[in-house]
Amino acid sequence: MQTVLDHRSALAAEQDAFAALAADAPADLPVPACGSWTAEVLVRHLAAVHRWAALAIRTDADADLPDMRPPWRATTAADYGTAAGELRTALADPARPCVTLDGPGTAAWWARRQVHETLVHRLDLTAALGVPAPVDPAVAADCVAEVVDTMQPRQVRLGRMAPPTGGLRLTAPSGSWSLGPAPVAEVAGAEVDLALLLWRRMPLDDERLAVTGDRAAAAALLAEPVVP
């Protein structure tokens, strides 16, 4: 049985770990997982995203999503700790109605989304620094689940990818998930490795992953924009 996460506690832990890494990262350190970004740009990005999410939590459920540009313009990498605290404060009432990327929802939606936004970018920064990246398997498992139940369906809904015709089974020690319908292949690995695969941080041919079934179909599905 997969663990039910306390997303607010998990978010605080991920933010603290990210902040500790950011404090040790040279501003001009390249972050290959994020294209041409440096550590400074990555830290600023996550700080601005936290502030934007906090703004969304304070926005009526039936309203449009807030504009991301004002938080970005008003935020620097040095603001990360403050922005992280602002988000945690906004999440004090998980049942608060608010707008989400999926329309009307509650603050709890953003707690989950920001856990995984922070996790993925923490792993980006650990890879850039070449340091160990401990990950709670339960958090990584929920990151996989979020792609399957929220992010990939949203990509289809927005017309960014066609509905899959052949699905992919993702199997980890704690459970399994189906990306798309009728799996024609399976990828097995640790929870964190499956999360990195889905977020385009690990190739399908990585030795940490075991692929069975129709490998070509699996590769074709993962080449689609299953995440933004």
N, C-alpha and C positions, 0 to 999 in steps of 0.2 A: 504493500500500500504506500502510495506517495505521500510525503509529509505535507500538511497544510501549513503554509508559511505565515508567520507574522510579518507582513510586508514592511510595516513601519520600522520594526526592529532590524530587519534585514537591510533596509535602506540606510539606517544610521550606521550600521557596521560597514557597509560598502562605501559610504561617504567618508568615514573616518580613514579607511584603508586607502582610498583614492587621495585624500588630502595629505596623508603621510608620504605617499609616493611623489605627489606634486611638489612637496617641499624640498625633495632631494633631486628633482629633475631640472637640468639646465634648460633655460627658456628656449634655446635654439636646438634642443635635441630633436632629431627627426623621429616621427612616429609613423613607420611604414604602413601600418594597418589603416591609417587615415590619409593615404595619398601624400600630398605635399605638406600636410600639417606638421607643425612643431609642437613640443610639449606645451608651450605657452598658448597656442591656438586651441589645443585640445582642452586644456584646463578652463580657458575662457568660454569655450563652447559649452562644456558641461555646467559651468556656473550659470550661464545665460539660460540654458534649458531648464535648470532647476527653478530659476526665477519665472520663466514663462509658464511652467507647470503650476507654480504657486498662484500666478495670475489666473490661470484657467480654473483652478479650484475656487477662486473667488468670483468666477463668472457664472451667471445664471445658466441653468442646464439647457434652456432652449435658445440661448444666444449663440452667436458665431464664436469660433475659437479666437482668442486674442492674437494680435499681431506679434510675431516673434521679433521684429526689428527693434522696437524700443528697448526690450531687455538686453539685446545684443549690444546696442550702441552704449548703453549705460553700464556695461559690465566689463571688468578686466579680469585677468587671471588671479590677481591678488584678492579678488572678491569671493573666491570660492567658498571659504569657510562661512562667510556671511550668507551667501546664497543658499548653501546647504541648510543652514539654520532656518532661513526664511521658509524653505520648502517643508521642513519638519513641523514648523509652527502651523503652516497652512493645512497640514494633514492631521491636526489634532482631533478633528471629528471625521472619521472615515465615512460616515453616513451622509455627510453634507452633499446635497444635490449640486451638480456642476456640469459644465460642458466637458466632453472628452473627445478624443480622436474618433470615437465611434458614436458621437452624438450625445444625447442626455445620459448622464450616469452619476456616479458619486466620487468623492475624493479617494475612496479605496482603489478605484481604477488607476488613478495617477500614482498611488503608492506602489502598485505592482509595476507599472511602466517605468517609473524612475529607478526602482531597484535594478532592473535589467539594463536600462540606459547606463547606469553607473557601473554595473558589473562589466559590461562589454568594454567600456572605455578604461576601466581599471586594468583589464587584461591587455588592452592596447598599450597602456603606459608601462606595465611590467615587461611586456615583450620589447619595447623600445629601450628600457633600462637594462634588460638582460638579467632580471632578478626573479626569484621564485614567485609563483602566483597561486597561493592557496585559495581554494574555492570550496564553499560549503556545497556538497552534492545536492542538497535540497534546493538551494537557490539556483544552481545550474539547471536542475530538472525543471523548475518552474519557468526558467528562461526558454527552454525547449518548448514547454507547453504553451507559453505565450505566443511564440511564433505560429504554432499549429492552430491554436483556437482564436487568435486575435489578429496578429500581424499579417499572415499570409491571406486569410479571408478578406482583410481590408484591402490588400493589394489587388485582389480580384475585383472587389466592389468598386474600387476607384479606376478600374480599367488599366491598371499598370501591368497586369499579366492576365492571360487567359485562364479559365478554370482548368486545373490539371485533369488529364484523362487517365493517367496511371499514377498511382500514389507510391509513397515511400514509407516503409516502416522504420522507425527510429527506436532502437532498443538500448537501454542502459541498465545497470544493476538494479536501479530503483523502480523501473517500469518501462513502458513503451508507448509510443504515440504514432498516429498515422497522419502523414502530411499528404493531403489529397485523398481521393477515393481508391479503393481496391488496390492495395500495395502490390507492386510487381517486383520490388527489390527491398532489401533490408540493409540498414547500416547500423552496426553495433559498436558501442564504445562507451567510455565514461561520460557522465552527464555533461561535464564541462566541454569535452571534445565535440559532442553533438551540438552544443550551443554555439561553439566556435565555427563549426561547419555551417550551420544555418545562417550565421551572421557574417559569412564570407571571410572568416579569419583562419580557416583551415581547409586545405584541399581534400577532395574525396579520396585521393590516393595516399593520404597520410597513413603511415604505418600504425598509428594508434586506432585506426578505424578498420573494421572488418565488413566487407561488402559481399552480399550474396544476392542471387537473382539477376535481374536485368540491369547490369551496371550502366549501360548506355542510357537507359530510361532514367535511372537515378541521377546521372550526370546532367541530363537534359533538364530535369525538373529543378535541380539545384542551380542551374545556370540562369533560371528565370528570376525575376526580382521578387523573391518570396518575402523579403524584408525591404523597407525603404532604403 
